[in-house]
Amino acid sequence: MNPVSASPAPPFVQAALASPWTGRAARLALVGAYLQGGIVKLADFPGAIAEQAHFGMTPPAFWAALTILVELGGAMLILTGRWLWLGAGMLGVFTALAALKANAFWTMQGSERFTAMNAFFEHVGLVGGFALAAITGNRTETGRA
């Protein structure tokens, strides 16, 4: 027996989940930080370059431009629902790589390690969210529940 179908959600939860606004709000919540980050980096490109240089990315201008493209492009694909799988993949891979580069807690000690470990696993959760967005988007496109 499928445990999901064994205990259906209450009617008010089913109604909320069925609303197209719930999906839109969830997608916006998922990509909001990437939209904000991409816009800030675009508005302050020298700062975006400095950020990439801080993490040892060379050439930093290339990585700053690519980061802006991935953050804004991936977010827009998810928000519009067009090629959602691609946007989710872009942001999921970006987030996983950024977590490995910026939050390498296994190389740290003390409070720095604690903070980086929390950030790392928060990013892992975001990667899972992008995977779920791609899965549910694919199911919607193919007509599967």
Helices and strands as residue ranges (DSSP letters): H 3-6, H 11-18, H 20-43, H 45-54, H 60-80, H 84-102, G 105-107, H 110-142
